[in-house]
Amino acid sequence: MPREARVEAIRQALEAAFAPSVLEVRDDSARHAGHAGARDGRGHFDVRIVSARFAGMAPLARHRAVYAALGGLMATDIHALSIRAES
């Protein structure tokens, strides 16, 4: 999947799951070129998401919720994901 399409797929999945007030998705794959984990073609991404749905959740639970929302993308398109999830 092209980079722009990956960012859009991540954005759509997170918008659907969390209705965020803030959502920033950055593709950092170019910074990891040549990295062993990048050889399979999956990307490195940075996500900042603010959603009321995270209220009362511990940071680990927020991260798990983001991973669950991204589902199959974690296996097919995302190698590494930096998450800042806030309520």
PASEBA-1860 file (N, C-alpha, C; in nm, 3 decimals):
! residues 87
1> MPREARVE> 0.086/-0.117/0.000/0.000/0.000/0.000/0.091/0.124/0.000 ~ 0.062/0.223/-0.083/0.142/0.346/-0.085/0.137/0.419/0.049 ~ 0.240/0.496/0.077/0.250/0.566/0.206/0.127/0.650/0.237 ~ 0.083/0.730/0.139/-0.033/0.816/0.163/-0.156/0.734/0.197 ~ -0.171/0.620/0.133/-0.286/0.533/0.160/-0.276/0.473/0.300 ~ -0.156/0.443/0.345/-0.139/0.389/0.481/-0.179/0.492/0.585 ~ -0.132/0.614/0.567/-0.168/0.720/0.661/-0.319/0.739/0.663 ~ -0.382/0.740/0.548/-0.527/0.757/0.541/-0.600/0.639/0.605
9> AIRQALEA> -0.552/0.517/0.586/-0.615/0.399/0.646/-0.604/0.406/0.799 ~ -0.490/0.449/0.850/-0.472/0.465/0.994/-0.568/0.572/1.045 ~ -0.572/0.683/0.976/-0.660/0.794/1.014/-0.806/0.749/1.018 ~ -0.852/0.681/0.916/-0.992/0.637/0.909/-1.025/0.540/1.022 ~ -0.936/0.446/1.050/-0.961/0.348/1.156/-0.971/0.416/1.292 ~ -0.882/0.511/1.318/-0.883/0.579/1.448/-1.000/0.676/1.460 ~ -1.036/0.742/1.352/-1.153/0.830/1.356/-1.280/0.750/1.384 ~ -1.293/0.636/1.320/-1.412/0.552/1.340/-1.421/0.499/1.483
17> AFAPSVLE> -1.308/0.464/1.541/-1.309/0.403/1.674/-1.319/0.505/1.787 ~ -1.262/0.624/1.769/-1.249/0.716/1.882/-1.311/0.854/1.864 ~ -1.358/0.890/1.745/-1.412/1.024/1.720/-1.323/1.129/1.786 ~ -1.195/1.131/1.751/-1.101/1.219/1.822/-1.123/1.367/1.795 ~ -1.087/1.449/1.894/-1.089/1.594/1.875/-0.959/1.639/1.811 ~ -0.854/1.561/1.830/-0.724/1.585/1.766/-0.672/1.451/1.715 ~ -0.626/1.449/1.591/-0.564/1.329/1.536/-0.452/1.371/1.441 ~ -0.331/1.333/1.477/-0.214/1.361/1.395/-0.149/1.227/1.363
25> VRDDSARH> -0.127/1.200/1.236/-0.062/1.076/1.193/0.055/1.116/1.105 ~ 0.174/1.073/1.145/0.294/1.105/1.069/0.364/0.975/1.028 ~ 0.403/0.969/0.903/0.479/0.855/0.851/0.627/0.884/0.871 ~ 0.691/0.809/0.959/0.834/0.825/0.988/0.919/0.719/0.920 ~ 0.863/0.649/0.823/0.933/0.538/0.760/1.067/0.578/0.699 ~ 1.075/0.695/0.640/1.200/0.738/0.575/1.314/0.747/0.676 ~ 1.283/0.779/0.801/1.386/0.787/0.905/1.441/0.650/0.942 ~ 1.373/0.545/0.902/1.413/0.409/0.940/1.457/0.325/0.821
33> AGHAGARD> 1.484/0.390/0.711/1.529/0.317/0.591/1.654/0.236/0.624 ~ 1.655/0.112/0.581/1.768/0.024/0.608/1.757/-0.050/0.740 ~ 1.665/-0.011/0.824/1.640/-0.078/0.952/1.588/-0.219/0.924 ~ 1.635/-0.315/0.999/1.597/-0.455/0.975/1.446/-0.474/0.971 ~ 1.373/-0.407/1.060/1.229/-0.423/1.065/1.156/-0.357/0.950 ~ 1.224/-0.267/0.878/1.159/-0.197/0.768/1.173/-0.273/0.636 ~ 1.251/-0.376/0.635/1.275/-0.450/0.510/1.153/-0.521/0.456 ~ 1.057/-0.550/0.543/0.937/-0.621/0.498/0.836/-0.527/0.430
41> GRGHFDVR> 0.868/-0.398/0.423/0.781/-0.304/0.354/0.680/-0.234/0.442 ~ 0.668/-0.279/0.567/0.574/-0.212/0.658/0.638/-0.082/0.708 ~ 0.557/0.011/0.756/0.606/0.143/0.791/0.616/0.171/0.940 ~ 0.681/0.284/0.969/0.695/0.338/1.103/0.608/0.463/1.111 ~ 0.523/0.471/1.212/0.429/0.582/1.221/0.426/0.640/1.362 ~ 0.392/0.768/1.368/0.376/0.840/1.493/0.232/0.890/1.497 ~ 0.161/0.862/1.606/0.021/0.902/1.619/0.003/0.981/1.748 ~ -0.064/1.094/1.736/-0.112/1.168/1.853/-0.262/1.175/1.839
49> IVSARFAG> -0.331/1.127/1.940/-0.478/1.122/1.935/-0.535/1.169/2.069 ~ -0.632/1.256/2.061/-0.701/1.305/2.179/-0.848/1.270/2.163 ~ -0.902/1.196/2.260/-1.041/1.153/2.252/-1.100/1.140/2.392 ~ -1.224/1.181/2.404/-1.295/1.165/2.531/-1.309/1.018/2.567 ~ -1.302/0.931/2.469/-1.317/0.787/2.495/-1.201/0.730/2.575 ~ -1.092/0.805/2.587/-0.979/0.760/2.668/-0.991/0.800/2.814 ~ -1.091/0.880/2.848/-1.108/0.927/2.985/-1.119/0.808/3.080 ~ -1.042/0.815/3.188/-1.045/0.709/3.288/-0.964/0.586/3.254
57> MAPLARHR> -0.903/0.583/3.135/-0.822/0.468/3.094/-0.675/0.490/3.130 ~ -0.611/0.386/3.176/-0.467/0.392/3.201/-0.394/0.401/3.067 ~ -0.272/0.454/3.066/-0.198/0.465/2.941/-0.186/0.333/2.864 ~ -0.160/0.224/2.932/-0.148/0.095/2.864/-0.281/0.056/2.799 ~ -0.391/0.081/2.866/-0.523/0.050/2.810/-0.551/0.136/2.686 ~ -0.506/0.260/2.688/-0.522/0.347/2.571/-0.445/0.291/2.453 ~ -0.322/0.251/2.478/-0.240/0.194/2.370/-0.302/0.067/2.316 ~ -0.349/-0.018/2.404/-0.414/-0.142/2.359/-0.538/-0.112/2.275
65> AVYAALGG> -0.613/-0.010/2.313/-0.732/0.028/2.237/-0.694/0.077/2.097 ~ -0.586/0.153/2.088/-0.540/0.200/1.957/-0.497/0.081/1.871 ~ -0.418/-0.009/1.928/-0.376/-0.129/1.853/-0.497/-0.209/1.805 ~ -0.596/-0.225/1.892/-0.716/-0.300/1.855/-0.791/-0.230/1.741 ~ -0.799/-0.098/1.746/-0.869/-0.023/1.641/-0.798/-0.037/1.507 ~ -0.666/-0.049/1.510/-0.590/-0.061/1.386/-0.593/-0.204/1.331 ~ -0.628/-0.298/1.415/-0.648/-0.437/1.372/-0.546/-0.491/1.276 ~ -0.592/-0.533/1.159/-0.508/-0.597/1.059/-0.396/-0.510/1.005
73> LMATDIHA> -0.411/-0.377/1.015/-0.303/-0.289/0.968/-0.173/-0.314/1.044 ~ -0.187/-0.357/1.170/-0.067/-0.386/1.249/0.010/-0.504/1.190 ~ -0.057/-0.594/1.126/0.008/-0.711/1.068/0.053/-0.690/0.924 ~ -0.014/-0.598/0.854/0.013/-0.584/0.710/0.087/-0.457/0.671 ~ 0.069/-0.348/0.746/0.121/-0.219/0.702/0.204/-0.143/0.805 ~ 0.191/-0.178/0.931/0.259/-0.103/1.038/0.363/-0.193/1.104 ~ 0.489/-0.148/1.098/0.596/-0.221/1.168/0.615/-0.164/1.308 ~ 0.615/-0.031/1.318/0.636/0.035/1.447/0.539/0.151/1.459
81> LSIRAES> 0.489/0.172/1.582/0.390/0.275/1.604/0.420/0.344/1.736 ~ 0.445/0.475/1.729/0.461/0.558/1.848/0.325/0.620/1.874 ~ 0.275/0.604/1.999/0.141/0.649/2.031/0.144/0.749/2.147 ~ 0.077/0.861/2.127/0.046/0.955/2.235/-0.105/0.966/2.238 ~ -0.167/0.898/2.332/-0.313/0.894/2.343/-0.355/0.969/2.468 ~ -0.438/1.072/2.450/-0.476/1.159/2.560/-0.628/1.176/2.563 ~ -0.680/1.210/2.681/-0.825/1.236/2.692/-0.851/1.384/2.700
END
